[in-house]
């Protein structure tokens, strides 16, 4: 069992690392091309069909870039397609969703105090909501494709607010914020997979067949790419939110998430305006700061804590019944509970780090795997060993966890 737990931790590390790397590549290319498109010069002589050009310098070399609104007169033999950054980001993100929230649904996804769901019900709602998000979003875009694009953004914002409220009334606070991020990221990746790439393929096929491509395909792709640009920063915020109880463990978490989307718009509006050489709308930073202060104020509302002694079942019940559990409870309550409490007693700590509460035997049984990894086989916790946990106490944690595994826990 010990080898299996360690291997499982490394699988999650590898998947998370992959997700971060691919997300960096996708976000970087997205920001670059939006900035490039907005900054193209059109006041210089251009080849027939060209919509703008830009000279750039990087890494000791000079680059001359030209954009064709529809397509060049003749198709070059080699084209670089920017798609795998998006695909691998979504696939690795979904893998993390499965590994952490589906396979650990009883610990991270379901909160009986919010909605008493079975594991299969929670997973079905999760997957169904992601599919619903794409259908609802793409319907909005198709209805308003020729309308003022501000109307599209307002309709999209209304959808995101509604989903924020929905998620916090179905899942745990941590899972709700993470799902809102996954919901938005699925829309972004869907834009690339279902709209932008197919439209590009249509244009390429028309060129190869000697037909003049329809400019509408580029217009639609540009609309979706712009939406992705404005949604990127909120998605990053939501993906990081599960590390901060001030975001997910307050009664106003869905309002906080909604305001974060507005901050994403104001920040990107400043950069996009600058890239388009239309000035520097400094008012956007004032609005962003105001929104951030409102969010910080909302986060000071009473924190939402897990129930103290709700019924144990499944793996948590086995851990609580394993030999040595009483000793581990004494160790954790003496060495960790001053931080990991519903009302922390340690000076300067106002909420349990990462929302992990270790006060009661039930709390400790539910967090068995984390305790084993963080304080048993590694010395990550307590930080800097501030509570002076002894080597023999760590050994007792390891012995208890492995004993539970021999009693029937399958890693």
N, C-alpha and C positions, 0 to 999 in steps of 0.2 A: 504493500500500500504506500509506503514511504516513497519509493521510486516513482510510483504512479502520480502522486501529488506533486512532486518536484517536476516531473515531466509535464504535467498539466499546466503548472505555472509557467514553464518555459514556452509551451505552445501559445499561451495567452500573451506572453511577452513578445514572441515572434510576430503574432498577428497584429498586436497593437503597434509594434514598430513599423510593420509594413503599412499599416493604415496611416500613420503619421507621415511617413516618407511619401507615399503616393498622394496624400492630401496636400502636402507642401508643393509637389510638382504640379498638381491640378490648379491650386490656388495661384501659384506663381505664373503659370502660363495664362490663366484667365485674366489676372491683373495686367500682365504685360500686353496682351492683345487688345484689351479695352483701352489702355493708355496709348498704345500705338495707333489704334483706329481714330481715337479722338484727336490725336496730335498730328495727323497727316497734313502735309502742306498741299494746298490746291492752287496756290498763286504762282506756280512755276510751270514751265512747259512740260507737258505730260504726253506719253505715248497714247495712241488712239485706244479708247476704252478704259484708260487708267483713271482712277478716282482720286488719287493722291499719292504722295511719296514721303519718305522720311530717310534722313541720313543719321546713322547712329554709330557710336564708337564704343567698343567693349573688348577687354582682353588684348589690347594692342592692335586690334584690327578695326576696319571701317566696314559698315554694312549699308547697302543701298536697297531700301525696301519700297516696293510699289504695290498698291492695292488696286485690284480690278473689281468694280462693283458687281458685275455679273461674271465675266470670265475673260481671259485673254483671247486674242484671235486664234491662237493655236495652243493646244494643251501641251505643257512640258512633259517629258517622259517620266520624270520623277516628282512625285508629290509627297510631302510629309503631312500625315493626318494626325491631328491632336485629339486622341480619343481614349487611349489606354490609361492616361492619368485619371480620367473620370471613372472609367469602368473598374479599375483596380481599387480606387478609393471606396467606391460603393460596395464592392464585393468583400473587401477586407473589413469594412465597417459593419456589414451585415453579419460577417463571421463573428465579430466581437459581440454583436447583439445576441447571437445564438449562444456563444460560449458563456457569456456573463448573465444575460437576462432571461434567456429561455431555459438553459440548463440549470440556472440558479434561480428559477422563477420564485420559489418559496421564500427566498432571502432578499431578492432585489426587485422583482417585478411586482409581486402581489403584496398589498397591504390590506389585511382583512378589515381594518378600521375605515378604509376608503370604499372598497368593494370586495366582498368575499367571493373570489373567483377560484376555480380549479386551474391547474397549470395549463391544460389544453384550451380552456376558455381564454385565459390571458394571452397565450401565444396566438390564438386565432384572431383576437381583437387587435393585437399588435400588427400582425401581417396584413390583416384586412384594412387597417387604417392607413398603412403605407400605400396600398393599392388604391384606396379611395382618394388619397391625396393627389396622386397623379391624374386620376380621372377628373376630379373636380378642378384642378388647376388648368389642365389642358383644355377643358371645356370653356373656362373663363377666357383663356387666350384666343380660342377660335371665335368666340362670340364677339370679342372686342378687338379683333386683329386690325380692323381699319379705323378704330375709334381713337380718341385721345389716350395715349398710353398711361397717363396719370390715372384714368379710370380703371385700367387693368391693375395697376399697382394698389389702388384702394381696395378693389375687390379681392386681390390676393392677400392684403393685410387683414381684411375681415375674415378670410378663411383661416389664416394663421392664428388669429385671436380666438376664433371658435374652437380650433383644435387644441390650443393651450388650455382652455377651460375644460374641454372634454378629457384630455389626458390626466389632469390632476384630479378628476372625479372618477377615474377608473384605476389608475396605477399608483404605486408609491410615488412620493415627490421626486425622488432621485430618478426613477424610471420615466416619470412624466416629462421631465426636462430633456432627458436623453432621447426619448421618443419624438419629441417635437423637433429636435435636431435631426434625427433620422428621417422624419417626415419631410423636412425641408431639403435635406441632402438628396433624398430619393427624387424629389421634383427636379433638382438641379441635374442629377445624373440622367434622369429620364429625358430632359431636354436634349442632352448630347446624344443619347442612344436612339430616341424615337423621332427627333425632329432635326437637329442640326446635321448629324451625319447622313441620314437618308436624303435630306435636301441637297447636300453636297454631292451625293452620289448621282442624283438626278441631273444636276448641272454637268457633271463629268460625262455621264452617259449621252447627254444631248450634244456635247462638244465632239465626242468621238463619232457620233452619228452625223455630224455636219449640221445639226440644228442650232438655232439661237436659243440659249437658255432663257427661261422666264425669270425676270428680276424678282418675282414674288417670293421665290424660294430663299433668296438672300435676305429679303426683308423679314421673313418669318424667323430665320435663323438668328438674325441680329436682335430681334425682340427677345428671344429666349436667352441669348448670351448676355444681354443687358440685365435681365432678371437674375441670372446666376451671379452676376457681378454684385448686385445689391444684397443678395442673400448670404453671401460668403461669410461676412464677419459675424452675423448672428449665429450661424451654424457653428462656428468655432467656439463662440461663447457658450452655447448650449452643450457642446461636447465636453467642455471643461467644467460645466456646472456641477457634475456629480462629485467633484472634489470639495465643493463648498456648500455647507448646509445653509449659509445665509441666502443662497439662491433657491435651493430646492425644498428646504424644510420650513417654509413660512406659509401662512395662510394666503399670502398674496403672490405666490410663486408664478401663477399664470399671468398676473398683471406684469410682473417683472419681465417675464419672457416676451410679452407683447411689446413692452417699451424697448427692449433690446433690439427688436426688429426696426423700430424707428431710429435708434442710434445707428444701426447699420446703414440706413438710408442717408442720414445727415453726414456721416463720415465719408461715405463713398461719393456723395454729391460734391463735397469739397474737392476731393481728388479728381473726380471726373471733370469738374469745371476747370480746374487748373490744367489738366492734360489737354483740354479743348481750347486752351488759351483764351478763356472768356472771363478772366479775372480770378479773384480769390474771395469767395463768399465767406468771410470770417464769421458771419452770424451763425453758420452751421456748427462751429465749435462751441459757441455759447449755448445753443440748443442742446448739443450733445452733453455738455457739462451739466445742464439743468436736468436732463433726463437721467443722467447717472446719479445725481444727488437725490432725485425722487426714488430711484431704485434702491439706493442705500438706505433711505428713510423707510421704505416699505419693508426692507429686510430686517428692520429692528422690531417688527411685530412679534408677538409671542411665537416661539419656535414650535413646530409640530414634531412631537417625539413619538417613537414606537410605544405600543402598549407595554406596560411593565411586566405582566405575567400572563400573557395570553397562552392558550393551550399549545403545548409542544407536540409535534408529530414528525414523522419521517426521520431523516438523518439527525436532526436536532435532538429528538427523543433518545436515539441510540447514544449520542455523545453524552447526554445528561445521565444516562444509565450506566455508562462505562466506569470501570474501576479507576479510582483516582480522581474522579470528577470533583468531589468535595474539596480535595486538596488544591486542585486547579482554581476552583472558585475563590478559595482563600487567597491564593497567590494573586489572581487578577484583581480582586477587590482591594488588595493591599498595595499593589504596584501600578495599577492602570486606571482604576475607577475614579481617581481624583481628576483625571482629564476626561475620560470617556463616561460621563454621567449626564443625566438629563439636565442637571444644574451643576456644572463642574465647580469643584472647590479649589482648584489650582489658580493662583493669582494670575490674572491676565488672560485666562481662558474662559470664554463666555459661552461656548457651545462645544459639543463633542466633536473632535476632529473627524472630518469626513462623515459626520452623522453616525458614527459607530458608538453605540451605547453598551457599556459593559458593567452594569450595576448589579443586576440580579442573576441568579443561576440560569434563568431562561435566556437572558441576553447573551450570556457567555456560551451557552450551548449552541445558540444560533450562529455565533461568530467563530465556531470551532476552527474552521479551516484558516481563517485570517490569523487567529491567535497562534496556531501552530506554525504558520509561515513567518509571521512578523516577530514573534517572541520565542518561538521554539527552535526551529532549525536555522533561523537567522537572528541577528541581534538588532534588527531595525527598530524595534520597540522594546522598552520606552526610548524615546529619542535621547541620545547621549547617555542612556541608562540613568536618567535623572532620579529614578526611584530605587536604584541600586538592586535590581533584580539579580539574584544569585544564580550561578551556573547550575546548581542542583535544582533550582526552581524551573529553569528552562528545561532541564532534563525531565522533570515531572510532567511538564506540558507535553513534551514529545511522547513520553511513555503512555500518557492518557490518550492522546489522539491516535496513536498507533494501536493501542489496545481496543479502542472503539472500532477501528478498521477490522481487526481480527474478529470482532464480535458481530460484524455484519455490514459495515459501511463499505461501499465499493468506491473508494477513492474520491 
